[in-house]
Amino acid sequence: MAADPRIITTTEELAAFCELAKAQPYVTLDTEFLRERTYYSKLCLIQMALPPASGPKAEGGPATLVDPLAPGLSLEPLYDLFRHTATVKVFHAARQDLEIFFHDAGVFPDPLFDTQVAAMVCGFGEQAGYETLVKRIARQPLDKSSRFTDWSRRPLTQAQAEYALADVTHLRAIYEFLSTQLKKTGREAWVAEEAQALVEPETYISRPEEAWERVRTRSGSPRFLAVVRELARFRETYAQTRDIPRSRVFKDDALIELASTKPLTEEDLGKSRLLLREARKGEIAQGILEAVRAGVETTDLPKVVPDEPGRPGNAALSQLLRVLLQAKADAAGVAPKLIASSSELDAIATGVRDLPALSGWRAEVFGNDALRLAQGKIALSAQNGAVKVIPAE
């Protein structure tokens, strides 16, 4: 592996490349990782590429792979580059990459540019995948055959190296195109606002006491939810401290079963249909029984938010807001999903106002008119096959 000049395996080599990057207006980055057997993603590879050189015979700038598994290699030069605000750090669909760097060093790239977000702003739809952008913007084929390989194995194969490098070399053309489009439309601030949300630490912190909120249940019983809360808290804590996937402790369907049956002994656990065999004894079994007991005995019951009794027309208003959103998104050339989610539309219809869809650039595109529609100040009309906003009489 060390014989391949494109692969950095020492801190000194990484520092030298990052110094080159600091002299550039941007650098493209990506990562390869594994998460099937761990709670936290295991970083296996980092890809980086510099912009093309200028001039009539310009070619792509240097591109390299960084091996974070190489003995003795420190990523501090990379994190120093992240702090270097004169160079834009370009990712595609950055969230999982940023999660890795946040948990490793508490560092976020500054400034950050996410081409997936930019593509949604520039009218490439809600599913602006990297392969789609490579074909439509860079006009290059993309070999995805190495996508699901084991990135922790060494040495890397030639196919893996080529695949990994393609994830940052084509990204240069995509970034330059989207950046130009944003300047033309004056929407650079929109993407910057989205990037700011991506670098909020809260996005990447998973608290055991809040884990139950991600478990889908059909029962709204406060006591049942209290047991769900304690089981989810135990599972999250156990998975985090041992760095194993939640599903290796027990899956959601088993959690719901346990909350329903409320086992008191290991013998009771043995009757479960869904609990993994290894979870029926030892530390996990004891943790389950203690969590069930805590949920059954607690006086701090979860507060169940009742369904909205329904102001007249709430359901109808939700549907009208969906029509308005699609019309506004079409007019702006922006993916509707980026502006507002279905749950936000339903919340607006029931009177909730502290929502992302009602602030920032979203308010300009959609939110202000959404509030006017909810207040009866505007109406929607179909004209020549298009939806128009008209003043309410």
N, C-alpha and C positions, 0 to 999 in steps of 0.2 A: 504493500500500500504506500509506503513512504517514497517509493520510486516515482509515483505519479506526481508531477510538479504542480498539478492543480489542487492538491490536497494539502492543507496546512495542518501540521501536527505539533507545532511548538508555539509557545507564547510569543517568541521573538518574531516568527513569521507572521503571526496574526497581527502583532503590533505594527509591523511594516506595512501590511496591506491596509490596515485601518488608517494609518497616516496618509496613504495615497487617497483613501476615500474622503478624508477631511478636506482635501483640496478640491473636491468635486461638488457640483451643486446637488447631486443626489447619489444614492447607492440603493440598489435593489437587493432584497433579502428574502429568504424563505428558510424553513426548517423541515427536517424529517424526524419523526419521533415515534415511540411506541407507547401504548397505554392499555393494551389488552390485559396485562398481568399486574398493573400497578394502579394506585389511586392517582398519583401525580404522573404527568407525562414524562417519559424518559427521553431526554434530548439525545439524538443520535447523530445528527448532521446539521450543519448550517451552510447555506449557499449565499454567496455575495457576488455582485457584478457592478462594475463601474460604467459610467456613460461612454458612448462611442466617442472616439477622438474627432476633432473638427477637421474640416478640409475636404477636398473633392474625392479623396480615396479613403475616407474615414471608414474604419471597421469598428466592431464592438470593442469596448474597453476590456481590461482584464476581468476574468471571472474565476472564482475559486470556490473550493469546498473546504470547510473547516471541520475537523474531527474532534468534537468535544469529549470523545472517549479516549483520546490519546493520553497516555500517562504524563502527568505534569503540566498539561496545557491549562492555562487560566483564561477565562473569558473576559477578564477585566479590560483589555484593549477594546473589545467590542462594546462593552458597556460605556467606556470612555467616548467612543464614537456616538453611541446613543445620546450622550449628553452634549455633543457638539452640535449646537443649534444652526450652524451655517450649512449643514448638509442634511437634506431631506432623506428620511429613511422610508423606502417604498416597499410595501408588502401587498399581497393579495389575500383578502379574507384573513385579516391579521389576528383575530381574537385568540385563536389557539396558540399562535406563536407568542403573543404578548403574555398569555397566561404562564407559559414556561419561563420567560425571562423575569416576570414579576415574582414567581415563587422561588426562583434561583437567587435573584439579587435585589429584588424590589425596585427594579429599574424599568422605565418605559422609554422607547425611542422618541426623541424630540428634535425637530417636528416629525410627525407621522403622516404618511399618505397611504390610504387604503384604496387600491384600484377597484376592488369590488364595490365599495361605497360610491366611488367616483363614477363607475360605469352605470350604476343605478340612477345617479343624478343626471347622467348624460343620455339617458333613454335607452339603455341596453337591456331593460327589463329586470324582473325580480330575481331571476336565476342567472346572474352574470358570472358564470363559471370561468375559470382561467382558460380552459381549453377553447371555449367559445370566443373569448377575447383574442386569443392567439390567432385563431382562424380569421376573425373578422377585422382585426386591427393590424397584427403583425403579418397576416396572410402566410402563415407557416403551418406545416403539419406538426402534430405533437404526439409522440409515442408514449402512451400511458401504461405500457406493459409492466413496468417496474414499480407501479404505484403501491402495491400491497406486499412488497418484499420485506424481509426482515432487515431493517436498517441498522440493527445493533451488531450484525455479523461483520467480521473483518477477515480478509480484505473485501472492500466493495468491488462489485463486478464492473466491467466497462459499461454495461447497460445501465446499471444503477447510477454511475457517475454522469453519464450523458443525460439521463432523465432528470437528475437533480439539478444539473447546470441549466437545463432548458427552462426550469421553473424561475430562473432569475434573468437569463439572457433575453428571452422574449418579453419579459416584464418591462425592460427598458423602453421598447417601442410603444407598449401599451401605456406606460406612464406619460411619456412625452405627448402622445396623442390626446389622452384624457386631460392632461394639464393644459394643453392648448385650447381644448374645447371649453374648459371651465373658465379660462381667461376671457374667451370670446363672449360667453354668456353671463359673465359676472357672478358665477356661482362658486367661486373658490371658498368663500366663507362658509357655504353650506357643508362642503366636505370637511373643512377644518372643524366645524361644530360637531360633526359626527366623530371625527378623530378624537376630540376631547372626551367624548363619552367612552371611547375605547380605552383610554388611559386612566380611568377612574379605578383606584384600588378596590373599591367595593364590588366591582364587576367580577373580581377573581377570588373573593373571599367566600368560603363556604363554611357557615357556622352550624355546628351540630344542632343547636337549639331551634334552628329555622328549617332543618332538613325536611321535616314533616310536611311543609307547605308544598313540596314538589311531588308528594305522593297523591295520586288520584284515588279518591274514595267516593262511594255512592251514599254513604251515611253521613248525616250532619249531626249525629248524636255527640254532645260535648264529651261524654265519658269515653265513647269509642275513639274520638279524635285525641283524647288525652293519652290513651294507650298507643295510638299511632305515633303521636309526638315523641313519647319516651322510647319506643322501639326504633324510630328513625334517628333519634339522638344517639342511642347506643351504637347503631350500625355505622353512622357517620364517624363517630369518634374512633371506633374500632378500626374502620377502614383507613382513616387518616393516620393514626399512630403506627399502623403496621404497613402502610403504603400498599394496600391491596384494593382491588375494585369493590364497590359496594355489593355487587352481585355475588362476590365470593363469600360474603358474610351471609346474606339471604336476599332474595329478590323481592320486588314490590308485592307480587301476588302472595308470597309467603308472609310478608309483613301484614297484609290485610287479613289473611287467614288467622294469624296469631292474635291480632287485635280483636277479632270476632270471637275466637274460642277462649282466649285469656287463659292459657295453660299455667298451672301452678307448680308442676313437678316435671322432672325429666321424663317420667313415664308418660305424662300428657304430651310432651313434645314428640315422643315416639309415635303418636297417633296422627301427627300432621301429614297431610298429603303432599305438601309443597315445599317443606323445609328440607334443605340439603342434609344428607346423612351426617356429615361432619359437624353440622350446627346443632345436633341433638344431644351433644355431650360437651364436656370441657368448658373452656372460657366463654365461648359463644352461647352455649346453653344457659350458663349462669347469668350472663348478661341479658339474655332474653327474659328469663324469669324475673330478674330484678326490675327490668324495664316495665314488664307487665304489671308487677306489683306496684311500682311507683305510679303508673297510669291509673290503676284501679283506686289507689288510696289518696291521690292528690286532691286538694281542694281548689287548686289553680287550674280550672278547666279552660280550654280554649274558647275564646269568644267566637261564636258562629255568626257570620254576617248573614242576616236573613235575605232571602230573595227580595228584590224590589217589589213592593206591592203593585207597582206599575202606575205611573202617572198616565193619564189618558194619552194614547198615541205614542208611548215609548217605543214599542216594537215597530210601528210605522216610521217613526223618526229615525230609528236605526237604519232602516232600509233606505230612506231618503239620503241619509249621510253617506251610505255606500255608493249611491248614484252620484252624489256630489263629489266624493273622493275620486271616483273613476274619471269623471269629467275634468276635474282639476288636474289630475295626474296626466291625463292625455294631453291637455293643453300645455302643461309645463314640460312634457317629455320626461317625466320622472316616474319611477316604479311606485305604484300605490303603497306597497308594503313598507317602503322607506318613509312614507309620510305618516301613516297611521295604521295600527293593527285593528282587527275586528273587535277585540276587547275594548280598545280605546273608543271606537265608534259607539259601542253599546254604553260605555261609561258616559260619554258626552250626552247621549240621549236620556240618561237618568240624572243629569245635573252635575256630574263630576267635572271640575275645571282645572285641577292641577295635573295636567297631562302634557307629555312632550309634543303631541300633535297640535297643541294650542299655544306653543311658544316658539321663539326663534324663527328660522326661515320657514318652518312648517306652518306657522300662523299666517305668514304672507301668502303662501301658496294655497292653503286649505283652511286652517284653523279659524281665521277671522270670519270667513263666510260660513263655516260650520256653526259658529255661535249665532250668527245672524239668522241662519236657517232654524236653529233651535228656538230662537226668540220670535219667530214668525215675521222677521223683517224682510226676508227674501223668499222666493219660491223658485221651483225648477220647472223648466218648460222644454219640450222636445221641438226643435226647429231644424228642418232639413236634415234629419237623421242625427243631430247632435243635441246634447243637453246644454241648455242655456240658463244662466242665473238671471232672474228678473226681480225687480222690487215687488214686494207684496202689496196688494191694494188695501 
